[in-house]
């Protein structure tokens, strides 16, 4: 992967538009979110991504050469736009930016009627936990589970309800990382494929993520099929599991999906309104 072709870049751009149009509309009941980072062989840059654990839905990624709060905030905003409710459990690693970026995105203003800026309050039901790994000479020696927001009992209740483990973990996002590494060569740990431009990684990320959400079925998401069905199991994709789609898409259907244009907004005119609009307004008032 040296230079991004026009076809690959346009496919990645189309995948991002489909993702923003369908997933980032605030209709996904996330329940449990995990976030983590991936190394990219592009001058030391990283790809950051998140997903909703119960449905294995990929919620998007952000690429930046710096691992700073602005990068984490951009990632968290994608999660916030997809969330139907603020009552979610977030499990991340020990990066300090997560502990401040996620609560800031899920706060809301409390109007008291007094003058001044309203007070921002964290939404009820929001919980945040971290998995901190302690390493010695690049080998993990111990792991600590830390509760940042919420209680350990309520976090375990969410884990039990969503059937995503008994302890605080980031296992599901790690499994998703392995899926991306197997499908995007520049993410392979010890491979020779190196992406020379950031546009290559961005296009590949959105294309792989989109096909993962809408075209890939998961054995962990299948359900019992009706008795009259030919197959014993009904296979589902992550998009089907959260109710965003009623069938498995083919890659052709994904690439040919028609994203509607944004609503038309009339351009603001400077100065006094034209006489024709004043006449129509006066006639309406009569």
N, C-alpha and C positions, 0 to 999 in steps of 0.2 A: 504494500500500500504506500505508494510514493506520492503521486499527485492525484487529487480528487477529480474523477471524470465528471462531465456534465450530467450524465445519467445518474451516477451515484449521488451527487450532490442534490439533484432535484428530487430523487427518491427519498433522501433523508429529510429534505425540507417538507415534502408532502407528508411524511410520517409524523413530523412535529406538528403540522397543522391538524392532522386527524386526531392526534393525542390531545391537543389543546381544545379542540371542538367537542370531543366526546367525553374525555376523562376529566378535564379541568373545568367542569361546569357545576361543581358542588353537589353531585348526586351520588357519591360513593360513600357507603357506610364503612369506614376504614377499620374501626375497632382497635386494631393493633398495627402499628407502623414500626418498621426497622429501617435504619439508614447506615450506610457505610461507604467507604471510598475504594477506588480501584486505581492501581498504578497504570499509567499509559506511557508507552515508549515514544514520547514526543517532548524532548528537551525537559524531562523531569516533571511534566504536567500530570495532573490527576483527573479522573472522572469521578464525580460524586453522584450517587443515585439513591433512590428510596423506593420502597414498595409496601403495599398493604399485605400483611401476612396471611390473614384467613383466606383470601382469594388469590394469593400469589400475584397480585396485580402490580406491575411496575409503574411507579408514579412519576418518573422522569429523572433526568440527570443534568448536571451542570459541569462545565469544563472551565478550568481556570489554572494559570501557572502558579498561583499562590494559594496556600491553605490558610485562609483568613476568615474573618467573620462575615465579610461580604459574600463570599462563596457559599457559606452555610446558610445565610439568610435567603439567598436566591433559591437554594434547594428547598428550604422550609416553606417558602411562598408557594411553590408548586404543590406541595402537600396540602397547604391550607386551601388552595383553590379547588382541590379535588374533594375535600372533606365535606360530607353532609352535616356532620355534627362535630362539635369540639370535644365531646366526651370520648377521647381515644387514649390508648396506651402507647407510648413511644419508648422503644428500647434501642439504645445507641451505644457506641463505645465510649471511652473515657475522654474524648475531645471536649475541652471546656466550652467551645462555641455552641455546642448543642444545648447545653444547659441554659443558655441565655436566649438563643435564637428561637427555639420552639415555644417557650412561654410568651415571648414578645409577640409572636404571630397569632397566638390563640387567646390573646387578651381582648377585652371589649370595654368600651367606655360606660361608666355609670353616671347617668344624668341626675343631678341633685337639685337643679334649679338655681344654684348659686353661681356667682360670677367666677370666671377663671376656667382653666383647663379641667375637664372632667377627670375623675380618677379612673385608671385602668385596672381592671380586675381580671384575674385568670379565670377562664371558663370553668364551670363546675364539671367534674368528671374527667378533667385532663390529668394525666399521670405520666411521669417521666422517670425512667430508670436507666442506669448506665452499667455496662459490663467493662470493668477496668482490668486489663491484662498487665501483669508484672513480668518483665523479661530480664534475663541475664545472658549477655553475649548472644543476643538474637534468638534465645530460646525461652518460651513462656514457662515460668516457674509457678505462678499462682494466678488465680482469677478472683476478683472481688465484685460482688453485685451491690450496687449503690442505688438507693431510692432517693431521687431528687424532689419529686412532687408526688403526693399521694402516700399511701401506706402499703406496707408489704402484703397485708391481708387482701386489700382491694386489688392489688396488682396480680396476685395469685388467682383471685377470682376471675379476672379477665382472661388470664392464661388458660384456666380450666374451661371457661365458657367457649373460648375460641379454639380449644384443643391445640394449643401451640406450645406445650411444654408445661412443666411444673415449676421451673426456676426461670429467673430472668436470663434471657439469652438473645443472641443475634444470629442464630443458626440459619434462619430462613434467608436473610439477606446474603449470608455467605454462600448459600447454595445458589442464589441468583447470580452472584458474582462469577461462580464457576460456569454458569450457563452463558454469560456474556463472553467470558474468556474463550469458550469453545466455539463461539460464532463470530467473534471479531478478532482477527489474528494479531492486531497490535496490542491486545490486552493479555496475550499469552505470557506467562511468567518468564520462560526461558526460550522463547522463539526468536527467529531472526527478522520477522516482519516489523518494520518501523514506519510509523506514519510521520511524514515530514511536514504536514500542514494540519492545523487544528480543524479546518473544515472537513478533512477526511474522517477524523474521529467523531466529530459532531454528527455528520451525515450517517456514519455507520451506527452510532449509538441510537439515533431515532429510528432507523430502519430495523435494527435488531429488536429494540424495545417494542415497536409497534407490532411486528410479526409475532413477538412473544406473547403480547396481550390478546391479540385477536385470532391468531392462526395456530397456536400451539396448545394442544390438549395436555392435561396433567392427570396422572393416575390418582393423585391425592384429591382431585376435585370431582371425580366421577361419582355418579349417583345410581341407585338401583333403577333400572328401567322398568316400565310397566310389564305386566305378565304377558300381554299380547305382542310385545316387541320381539324382534328377532334376536337382538343381543341382550346379554344379561346386564350390562352396564351402559349408562348414558354418559358419554364422554363430554367434558366441558373445558372451555378455555377460561383464563382469568376474567376476560370481559363477560363471558356468560355467567360466571359465578357471582358477579356483583350486579347482574341485571342490565348491563350496558349493551348486550347483544343476545339474540335468541338462537344463534347458530354459529358454527365454526366458519370463519372466513378462509378463503384461499388467498394466497399471496397476490394473485391477480386482482381479486376483489378489493384487497387492502390498497393496492397501488392505484386502482381506478375509482376509489371512493370519492364522491363529489363533495367537497367541503364548501358549504354556502359562504358567499362573501359577507363581510361585516355589514351591519345596517348602515344605510346612507344617512349622513349627518350634514345638513346644509351648512355651507361656509358662512361664517359671521362677516357681515358687512361693516365697514368702518364709516363713521359719519352718520348723517341723518338718513332715515329710510326714504326710499323713492316715493314719488307722489302717488303712483298707482297703488301701493300698499296702504297709504294713508286714506285713499278714497274707498278702498274695500273695507278698511276698518271702520270708517265713518258710516258706511252703508249698513254694516252689521250692527252697529250700536243703535241705529234707528229702528 
